[in-house]
Amino acid sequence: MKTVLIVEDDQVNARVFSKILTKRGGLAVKHTEDVEEVVKMANSGEADLILMDVSLARSVYQGKSVDGIKITQILKANPETNKIPIILVTAHAMAGDRESFLKQSGADSYISKPVVDHQEFVSQIKALLPSD
């Protein structure tokens, strides 16, 4: 079973994503907003795909405040973790945001919140999951 790591500081969103992915997608889900834990889980191969909130309000890494863009850059710069698909999730869905966020972060895809079409959400995630 494939595992999606949800990096999200809003517990309600994390629960909603988790429920959609387990019930509709048949996927295993882990959740944390602890950046050290995200990096550790990515390095150990515990996550097949990461759902990354762009604006993590309370996340700190190595003493610095970081958001989802920065965490994605860290993971994509590391040869151990750069193959893990990362989907940015954000409520900032203005024109041009998608391209800007993807370009800045190196993420593989982008989904805007709120997630309205649950089946489409699952399909977007499954399309990026490695099929080994």
Rosetta constraint file for C-alpha pairs under 8 A:
AtomPair CA 1 CA 26 HARMONIC 7.87 0.50
AtomPair CA 1 CA 27 HARMONIC 6.22 0.50
AtomPair CA 1 CA 28 HARMONIC 6.46 0.50
AtomPair CA 2 CA 27 HARMONIC 5.61 0.50
AtomPair CA 2 CA 28 HARMONIC 5.99 0.50
AtomPair CA 2 CA 47 HARMONIC 7.79 0.50
AtomPair CA 2 CA 48 HARMONIC 6.01 0.50
AtomPair CA 2 CA 129 HARMONIC 7.72 0.50
AtomPair CA 3 CA 27 HARMONIC 5.99 0.50
AtomPair CA 3 CA 28 HARMONIC 4.52 0.50
AtomPair CA 3 CA 29 HARMONIC 5.38 0.50
AtomPair CA 3 CA 30 HARMONIC 7.14 0.50
AtomPair CA 3 CA 46 HARMONIC 7.11 0.50
AtomPair CA 3 CA 47 HARMONIC 5.27 0.50
AtomPair CA 3 CA 48 HARMONIC 5.30 0.50
AtomPair CA 3 CA 49 HARMONIC 6.77 0.50
AtomPair CA 4 CA 27 HARMONIC 7.05 0.50
AtomPair CA 4 CA 28 HARMONIC 6.27 0.50
AtomPair CA 4 CA 29 HARMONIC 4.91 0.50
AtomPair CA 4 CA 30 HARMONIC 6.32 0.50
AtomPair CA 4 CA 47 HARMONIC 5.71 0.50
AtomPair CA 4 CA 48 HARMONIC 5.95 0.50
AtomPair CA 4 CA 49 HARMONIC 4.96 0.50
AtomPair CA 4 CA 50 HARMONIC 5.66 0.50
AtomPair CA 4 CA 51 HARMONIC 6.94 0.50
AtomPair CA 5 CA 29 HARMONIC 5.89 0.50
AtomPair CA 5 CA 30 HARMONIC 4.79 0.50
AtomPair CA 5 CA 31 HARMONIC 5.65 0.50
AtomPair CA 5 CA 32 HARMONIC 7.60 0.50
AtomPair CA 5 CA 47 HARMONIC 5.61 0.50
AtomPair CA 5 CA 48 HARMONIC 7.68 0.50
AtomPair CA 5 CA 49 HARMONIC 6.29 0.50
AtomPair CA 5 CA 50 HARMONIC 4.73 0.50
AtomPair CA 5 CA 51 HARMONIC 6.07 0.50
AtomPair CA 6 CA 14 HARMONIC 6.73 0.50
AtomPair CA 6 CA 17 HARMONIC 7.90 0.50
AtomPair CA 6 CA 18 HARMONIC 7.79 0.50
AtomPair CA 6 CA 29 HARMONIC 7.14 0.50
AtomPair CA 6 CA 30 HARMONIC 6.07 0.50
AtomPair CA 6 CA 31 HARMONIC 4.65 0.50
AtomPair CA 6 CA 32 HARMONIC 6.49 0.50
AtomPair CA 6 CA 50 HARMONIC 6.02 0.50
AtomPair CA 6 CA 51 HARMONIC 4.82 0.50
AtomPair CA 6 CA 52 HARMONIC 6.36 0.50
AtomPair CA 7 CA 14 HARMONIC 7.94 0.50
AtomPair CA 7 CA 31 HARMONIC 6.00 0.50
AtomPair CA 7 CA 32 HARMONIC 5.36 0.50
AtomPair CA 7 CA 33 HARMONIC 5.02 0.50
AtomPair CA 7 CA 38 HARMONIC 7.55 0.50
AtomPair CA 7 CA 50 HARMONIC 7.19 0.50
AtomPair CA 7 CA 51 HARMONIC 5.98 0.50
AtomPair CA 7 CA 52 HARMONIC 4.92 0.50
AtomPair CA 7 CA 53 HARMONIC 5.95 0.50
AtomPair CA 8 CA 13 HARMONIC 7.29 0.50
AtomPair CA 8 CA 14 HARMONIC 5.95 0.50
AtomPair CA 8 CA 31 HARMONIC 7.39 0.50
AtomPair CA 8 CA 32 HARMONIC 6.81 0.50
AtomPair CA 8 CA 33 HARMONIC 5.60 0.50
AtomPair CA 8 CA 51 HARMONIC 7.99 0.50
AtomPair CA 8 CA 52 HARMONIC 6.57 0.50
AtomPair CA 8 CA 53 HARMONIC 5.17 0.50
AtomPair CA 8 CA 56 HARMONIC 6.80 0.50
AtomPair CA 9 CA 14 HARMONIC 7.65 0.50
AtomPair CA 9 CA 32 HARMONIC 7.94 0.50
AtomPair CA 9 CA 33 HARMONIC 5.74 0.50
AtomPair CA 9 CA 53 HARMONIC 7.60 0.50
AtomPair CA 9 CA 56 HARMONIC 5.83 0.50
AtomPair CA 9 CA 57 HARMONIC 7.03 0.50
AtomPair CA 9 CA 58 HARMONIC 7.46 0.50
AtomPair CA 10 CA 14 HARMONIC 6.24 0.50
AtomPair CA 11 CA 15 HARMONIC 6.10 0.50
AtomPair CA 12 CA 16 HARMONIC 6.18 0.50
AtomPair CA 13 CA 17 HARMONIC 6.07 0.50
AtomPair CA 14 CA 18 HARMONIC 5.96 0.50
AtomPair CA 14 CA 31 HARMONIC 7.12 0.50
AtomPair CA 15 CA 19 HARMONIC 6.05 0.50
AtomPair CA 16 CA 20 HARMONIC 6.23 0.50
AtomPair CA 17 CA 21 HARMONIC 6.06 0.50
AtomPair CA 18 CA 22 HARMONIC 6.10 0.50
AtomPair CA 18 CA 29 HARMONIC 6.12 0.50
AtomPair CA 19 CA 23 HARMONIC 5.77 0.50
AtomPair CA 19 CA 24 HARMONIC 7.86 0.50
AtomPair CA 20 CA 24 HARMONIC 5.37 0.50
AtomPair CA 20 CA 25 HARMONIC 6.79 0.50
AtomPair CA 20 CA 118 HARMONIC 6.58 0.50
AtomPair CA 20 CA 122 HARMONIC 7.43 0.50
AtomPair CA 21 CA 25 HARMONIC 4.60 0.50
AtomPair CA 21 CA 26 HARMONIC 6.37 0.50
AtomPair CA 21 CA 27 HARMONIC 5.63 0.50
AtomPair CA 21 CA 28 HARMONIC 7.55 0.50
AtomPair CA 21 CA 29 HARMONIC 7.31 0.50
AtomPair CA 21 CA 122 HARMONIC 6.35 0.50
AtomPair CA 22 CA 26 HARMONIC 4.73 0.50
AtomPair CA 22 CA 27 HARMONIC 4.85 0.50
AtomPair CA 22 CA 28 HARMONIC 6.10 0.50
AtomPair CA 22 CA 29 HARMONIC 6.98 0.50
AtomPair CA 23 CA 27 HARMONIC 7.87 0.50
AtomPair CA 24 CA 118 HARMONIC 7.84 0.50
AtomPair CA 24 CA 119 HARMONIC 7.20 0.50
AtomPair CA 24 CA 122 HARMONIC 7.04 0.50
AtomPair CA 25 CA 122 HARMONIC 5.74 0.50
AtomPair CA 25 CA 126 HARMONIC 7.86 0.50
AtomPair CA 32 CA 37 HARMONIC 7.19 0.50
AtomPair CA 32 CA 38 HARMONIC 6.95 0.50
AtomPair CA 33 CA 37 HARMONIC 7.90 0.50
AtomPair CA 33 CA 38 HARMONIC 7.35 0.50
AtomPair CA 33 CA 56 HARMONIC 7.73 0.50
AtomPair CA 33 CA 59 HARMONIC 6.71 0.50
AtomPair CA 34 CA 38 HARMONIC 6.28 0.50
AtomPair CA 34 CA 59 HARMONIC 6.58 0.50
AtomPair CA 34 CA 60 HARMONIC 7.74 0.50
AtomPair CA 35 CA 39 HARMONIC 6.23 0.50
AtomPair CA 35 CA 59 HARMONIC 6.49 0.50
AtomPair CA 35 CA 60 HARMONIC 6.64 0.50
AtomPair CA 35 CA 61 HARMONIC 5.88 0.50
AtomPair CA 35 CA 71 HARMONIC 7.38 0.50
AtomPair CA 36 CA 40 HARMONIC 6.10 0.50
AtomPair CA 36 CA 61 HARMONIC 6.62 0.50
AtomPair CA 37 CA 41 HARMONIC 5.95 0.50
AtomPair CA 38 CA 42 HARMONIC 6.06 0.50
AtomPair CA 39 CA 43 HARMONIC 6.06 0.50
AtomPair CA 39 CA 75 HARMONIC 7.13 0.50
AtomPair CA 40 CA 44 HARMONIC 6.16 0.50
AtomPair CA 41 CA 45 HARMONIC 6.23 0.50
AtomPair CA 41 CA 46 HARMONIC 5.15 0.50
AtomPair CA 41 CA 47 HARMONIC 6.43 0.50
AtomPair CA 42 CA 46 HARMONIC 6.12 0.50
AtomPair CA 42 CA 47 HARMONIC 5.83 0.50
AtomPair CA 42 CA 75 HARMONIC 7.83 0.50
AtomPair CA 42 CA 81 HARMONIC 5.96 0.50
AtomPair CA 42 CA 84 HARMONIC 7.68 0.50
AtomPair CA 43 CA 80 HARMONIC 6.13 0.50
AtomPair CA 43 CA 81 HARMONIC 5.94 0.50
AtomPair CA 47 CA 84 HARMONIC 7.69 0.50
AtomPair CA 48 CA 84 HARMONIC 6.27 0.50
AtomPair CA 48 CA 85 HARMONIC 7.35 0.50
AtomPair CA 48 CA 129 HARMONIC 6.51 0.50
AtomPair CA 48 CA 130 HARMONIC 7.02 0.50
AtomPair CA 49 CA 84 HARMONIC 5.70 0.50
AtomPair CA 49 CA 85 HARMONIC 5.02 0.50
AtomPair CA 49 CA 86 HARMONIC 5.93 0.50
AtomPair CA 49 CA 87 HARMONIC 7.80 0.50
AtomPair CA 49 CA 125 HARMONIC 7.94 0.50
AtomPair CA 49 CA 128 HARMONIC 7.68 0.50
AtomPair CA 49 CA 129 HARMONIC 6.28 0.50
AtomPair CA 50 CA 84 HARMONIC 7.24 0.50
AtomPair CA 50 CA 85 HARMONIC 6.36 0.50
AtomPair CA 50 CA 86 HARMONIC 4.73 0.50
AtomPair CA 50 CA 87 HARMONIC 6.24 0.50
AtomPair CA 51 CA 86 HARMONIC 5.97 0.50
AtomPair CA 51 CA 87 HARMONIC 4.96 0.50
AtomPair CA 51 CA 88 HARMONIC 6.05 0.50
AtomPair CA 51 CA 89 HARMONIC 6.63 0.50
AtomPair CA 52 CA 68 HARMONIC 5.81 0.50
AtomPair CA 52 CA 72 HARMONIC 7.72 0.50
AtomPair CA 52 CA 86 HARMONIC 6.70 0.50
AtomPair CA 52 CA 87 HARMONIC 5.92 0.50
AtomPair CA 52 CA 88 HARMONIC 4.74 0.50
AtomPair CA 52 CA 89 HARMONIC 5.70 0.50
AtomPair CA 53 CA 67 HARMONIC 7.98 0.50
AtomPair CA 53 CA 68 HARMONIC 5.51 0.50
AtomPair CA 53 CA 88 HARMONIC 5.82 0.50
AtomPair CA 53 CA 89 HARMONIC 4.74 0.50
AtomPair CA 53 CA 90 HARMONIC 5.81 0.50
AtomPair CA 54 CA 67 HARMONIC 5.98 0.50
AtomPair CA 54 CA 68 HARMONIC 4.11 0.50
AtomPair CA 54 CA 69 HARMONIC 5.82 0.50
AtomPair CA 54 CA 88 HARMONIC 6.11 0.50
AtomPair CA 54 CA 89 HARMONIC 6.06 0.50
AtomPair CA 54 CA 90 HARMONIC 5.54 0.50
AtomPair CA 55 CA 67 HARMONIC 5.36 0.50
AtomPair CA 55 CA 68 HARMONIC 5.95 0.50
AtomPair CA 55 CA 90 HARMONIC 7.19 0.50
AtomPair CA 56 CA 66 HARMONIC 7.38 0.50
AtomPair CA 56 CA 67 HARMONIC 4.99 0.50
AtomPair CA 56 CA 68 HARMONIC 6.14 0.50
AtomPair CA 57 CA 67 HARMONIC 7.19 0.50
AtomPair CA 58 CA 65 HARMONIC 7.43 0.50
AtomPair CA 59 CA 65 HARMONIC 5.88 0.50
AtomPair CA 59 CA 66 HARMONIC 5.63 0.50
AtomPair CA 59 CA 67 HARMONIC 6.60 0.50
AtomPair CA 60 CA 64 HARMONIC 5.25 0.50
AtomPair CA 60 CA 65 HARMONIC 4.33 0.50
AtomPair CA 60 CA 66 HARMONIC 5.46 0.50
AtomPair CA 61 CA 65 HARMONIC 6.39 0.50
AtomPair CA 61 CA 66 HARMONIC 6.41 0.50
AtomPair CA 66 CA 70 HARMONIC 5.79 0.50
AtomPair CA 66 CA 71 HARMONIC 6.72 0.50
AtomPair CA 67 CA 71 HARMONIC 6.35 0.50
AtomPair CA 68 CA 72 HARMONIC 6.01 0.50
AtomPair CA 68 CA 88 HARMONIC 7.48 0.50
AtomPair CA 69 CA 73 HARMONIC 6.26 0.50
AtomPair CA 69 CA 101 HARMONIC 7.10 0.50
AtomPair CA 69 CA 104 HARMONIC 6.98 0.50
AtomPair CA 69 CA 105 HARMONIC 4.91 0.50
AtomPair CA 70 CA 74 HARMONIC 6.24 0.50
AtomPair CA 70 CA 105 HARMONIC 6.75 0.50
AtomPair CA 71 CA 75 HARMONIC 6.29 0.50
AtomPair CA 72 CA 76 HARMONIC 5.97 0.50
AtomPair CA 72 CA 86 HARMONIC 7.23 0.50
AtomPair CA 72 CA 105 HARMONIC 5.64 0.50
AtomPair CA 72 CA 106 HARMONIC 6.93 0.50
AtomPair CA 72 CA 107 HARMONIC 6.45 0.50
AtomPair CA 73 CA 77 HARMONIC 5.97 0.50
AtomPair CA 73 CA 104 HARMONIC 7.92 0.50
AtomPair CA 73 CA 105 HARMONIC 5.13 0.50
AtomPair CA 73 CA 106 HARMONIC 6.37 0.50
AtomPair CA 73 CA 107 HARMONIC 7.95 0.50
AtomPair CA 74 CA 78 HARMONIC 6.55 0.50
AtomPair CA 75 CA 81 HARMONIC 5.47 0.50
AtomPair CA 75 CA 82 HARMONIC 5.70 0.50
AtomPair CA 76 CA 81 HARMONIC 6.37 0.50
AtomPair CA 76 CA 82 HARMONIC 4.05 0.50
AtomPair CA 76 CA 83 HARMONIC 7.44 0.50
AtomPair CA 76 CA 106 HARMONIC 6.62 0.50
AtomPair CA 76 CA 107 HARMONIC 7.73 0.50
AtomPair CA 77 CA 81 HARMONIC 7.88 0.50
AtomPair CA 77 CA 82 HARMONIC 6.26 0.50
AtomPair CA 78 CA 82 HARMONIC 5.59 0.50
AtomPair CA 79 CA 83 HARMONIC 7.73 0.50
AtomPair CA 85 CA 107 HARMONIC 7.25 0.50
AtomPair CA 85 CA 108 HARMONIC 5.79 0.50
AtomPair CA 85 CA 128 HARMONIC 6.36 0.50
AtomPair CA 85 CA 129 HARMONIC 7.06 0.50
AtomPair CA 86 CA 107 HARMONIC 5.21 0.50
AtomPair CA 86 CA 108 HARMONIC 5.38 0.50
AtomPair CA 86 CA 109 HARMONIC 6.72 0.50
AtomPair CA 87 CA 107 HARMONIC 6.09 0.50
AtomPair CA 87 CA 108 HARMONIC 5.77 0.50
AtomPair CA 87 CA 109 HARMONIC 4.62 0.50
AtomPair CA 87 CA 110 HARMONIC 5.19 0.50
AtomPair CA 87 CA 111 HARMONIC 6.95 0.50
AtomPair CA 87 CA 125 HARMONIC 7.83 0.50
AtomPair CA 88 CA 102 HARMONIC 7.91 0.50
AtomPair CA 88 CA 107 HARMONIC 6.69 0.50
AtomPair CA 88 CA 108 HARMONIC 7.95 0.50
AtomPair CA 88 CA 109 HARMONIC 6.23 0.50
AtomPair CA 88 CA 110 HARMONIC 4.60 0.50
AtomPair CA 88 CA 111 HARMONIC 6.17 0.50
AtomPair CA 89 CA 110 HARMONIC 5.89 0.50
AtomPair CA 89 CA 111 HARMONIC 4.90 0.50
AtomPair CA 89 CA 112 HARMONIC 5.57 0.50
AtomPair CA 89 CA 113 HARMONIC 6.57 0.50
AtomPair CA 90 CA 110 HARMONIC 7.90 0.50
AtomPair CA 90 CA 111 HARMONIC 6.69 0.50
AtomPair CA 90 CA 112 HARMONIC 5.00 0.50
AtomPair CA 90 CA 113 HARMONIC 5.47 0.50
AtomPair CA 91 CA 112 HARMONIC 5.54 0.50
AtomPair CA 91 CA 113 HARMONIC 4.63 0.50
AtomPair CA 91 CA 114 HARMONIC 6.74 0.50
AtomPair CA 92 CA 97 HARMONIC 6.99 0.50
AtomPair CA 92 CA 112 HARMONIC 7.15 0.50
AtomPair CA 92 CA 113 HARMONIC 7.94 0.50
AtomPair CA 93 CA 97 HARMONIC 6.08 0.50
AtomPair CA 93 CA 98 HARMONIC 7.14 0.50
AtomPair CA 93 CA 112 HARMONIC 5.93 0.50
AtomPair CA 93 CA 113 HARMONIC 7.86 0.50
AtomPair CA 94 CA 98 HARMONIC 7.91 0.50
AtomPair CA 96 CA 100 HARMONIC 6.11 0.50
AtomPair CA 97 CA 101 HARMONIC 5.83 0.50
AtomPair CA 98 CA 102 HARMONIC 6.08 0.50
AtomPair CA 98 CA 110 HARMONIC 6.45 0.50
AtomPair CA 99 CA 103 HARMONIC 5.95 0.50
AtomPair CA 100 CA 104 HARMONIC 6.06 0.50
AtomPair CA 101 CA 105 HARMONIC 5.95 0.50
AtomPair CA 101 CA 107 HARMONIC 7.96 0.50
AtomPair CA 102 CA 106 HARMONIC 5.52 0.50
AtomPair CA 102 CA 107 HARMONIC 5.32 0.50
AtomPair CA 102 CA 108 HARMONIC 7.11 0.50
AtomPair CA 102 CA 109 HARMONIC 6.91 0.50
AtomPair CA 102 CA 110 HARMONIC 7.23 0.50
AtomPair CA 103 CA 107 HARMONIC 7.64 0.50
AtomPair CA 111 CA 115 HARMONIC 7.86 0.50
AtomPair CA 111 CA 121 HARMONIC 7.81 0.50
AtomPair CA 115 CA 121 HARMONIC 6.97 0.50
AtomPair CA 117 CA 121 HARMONIC 6.27 0.50
AtomPair CA 118 CA 122 HARMONIC 6.31 0.50
AtomPair CA 119 CA 123 HARMONIC 6.10 0.50
AtomPair CA 120 CA 124 HARMONIC 6.07 0.50
AtomPair CA 121 CA 125 HARMONIC 6.43 0.50
AtomPair CA 122 CA 126 HARMONIC 6.04 0.50
AtomPair CA 123 CA 127 HARMONIC 5.97 0.50
AtomPair CA 124 CA 128 HARMONIC 6.85 0.50
AtomPair CA 125 CA 129 HARMONIC 6.50 0.50
